Amino acid sequence: MPFDAWLTAGVVSAMLAALTFTRAAPDLVFVGGVVVLLLAGVVTPADAFSGFSNQGVITVAALYVVVAGLRETGGIQWLVQAVLGQPRSLPRAQWRLTGPAAFFSAFLNNTPVVGMLIPAVSDWARKFDLPVSRLMLPLSYAAILGGTCTLIGTSTNLVVNGLLLDRTDAGLGLFDIAWVGLPVALVGLVFMLVFNRWLFPDRRPAISEIDDPREYTLEMLVDPKGPLVGKSIEEAGLRHLPGGFLAELDRDGTLLPAVSPQEVLRGGDRLIFVGVVESMVDLQKMRGLTPATDQVFKLDGHRADRALLEVVVSDTCPVAGETVRDGEFRNRYNAVVLAVARNGERVKGKVGDIRLRPGDTLLVEAGPGFAAQNRNRRDFFLMSQVQDSATPRHERALLAGLIMLAMVVVATTGVVSMLEAALAAAGLMVVTRCVTLEGARSSLDWPVLITIAAAFGVGAAMDNTGLAHIVGMGLTGLAGDTPWLNLAAIYLVTAVFTAVITNNAAAVLMFPVAFAVAGDLDVSVLPFAIGIMLAASASFATPMGYQTNLMVYGPGGYHFADYLRAGIPLNLVTGLVALAVIPQVWTF
């Protein structure tokens, strides 16, 4: 074996060790490995950075923007409320969760889908007293299984398809992989839900819920033209609020202090809520509710461009001792007080009539310049922006959904390529203001994209130095000349690599090996490419095996052994199904 191949093998081994035994960030490890190979002359600059021009990587980036458009318009939240509903038992809750999660993940990249569903599922579990540890791993696994059904369901599929296009000029259609992905997903979901009692632990989350002493009193109005009119309190989702509750209902001047869950909402009803800031933020985002104070509509700009902040009134604040209205808070600070918290006690009365005191914590809605303008003033003791508090652009939710649907349709029918459809959809999301330019930029998960792109450089080094061919020959020697045994060997090695490093990196590293094996056996590379897609996507046995597994680690309160107990059986079941189906659809 030549020196370049030995050097590449050493770099790859060092990268695997760093990712397995240290907490080093994957993007840092892969960029470092590419830089070493570039400086050593193993790869050219063009090979080292070829991943940044790969169609799969660019498509993944565009899909992040598409999902951001759905998120900022409230489309995802609406779907969650409509689909999850009110489960009567834990098994029903798991069925309600995993089916839609798998479906959405088939058409939206599964990583951002899980990212958006985690807080919704946490709230859902709290509302209905469900063990969150019995929901988070099923959520991740269902999203992974759903992602195997289409080309855009997971970034791994797009990356491998990009490699196929580079090597053979022949890629896959949007639903081509469904021939194997759908059986794998169905068998995986049924296995997971039938044996859920033994697979998933009942454990408290590692992130403990701490009671927040700041309880705000917030008034909201039922929009006469909104979707909540005619629904009961329970049907509207206002009965079980995590960290909050509906205290009173004011209807045409008549106060209803003990509101029945079956009370039907009418347009113009004034609802008084009490709760922590997270609950207040959720109410601000709910379609069909508007702030009771009309001051928010007198601020400059769209509500979606503003944010919520918590500020503590100081003893030198000009509005201390005055009511919110008399102190002209909006004119003075270009911000609106939505709610007031005072030493854990409930502050009664309309917001405009509340007389502010030093030490009061105010929940205010303001534009992006509020914090910078008032940070150094003595009017407030403390000031902090509430994360993810922008109000969704509900009026554009339908438009965002239509853009995503059009993207899927044109890509499916072959009118344009998946890359072109994703780029067009991302552009339309920005142009139609479904997502702001800043929101589009922040939606890109740069660590993931950089890891994928850098892995292409490492894969090129394995190919150029002949290391991939040597590894392929080794696998062929073990598996003999039987194509199916070689497919099984590549599937197994890819699955092991994926369990200890990232799925996309494992796929990129194994593709040149598969290409070499197909060449040695003089058979089609397509079955091996499909096997790599499934092995790298359907990874359940470790937290680092797939990004969604890592995302639910903390919220679910899991231990590493929990993944082994649930993931290894699921890996074996899905692997057997994949290896049985692939040769039947894509012949060698």
Helices and strands as residue ranges (DSSP letters): H 3-21, H 26-39, H 45-48, G 50-53, H 55-72, H 75-84, H 90-107, H 110-127, G 132-134, H 136-147, H 155-168, H 178-194, H 196-199, E 216-222, E 244-251, E 254-256, E 270-275, H 277-285, E 289-291, G 294-298, G 303-305, E 307-313, H 329-333, E 335-341, G 351-353, E 361-366, H 370-374, E 380-385, G 394-396, H 397-413, H 418-431, H 437-443, H 446-464, H 467-479, H 483-500, H 503-521, H 526-537, G 543-545, H 547-551, H 553-556, H 560-585
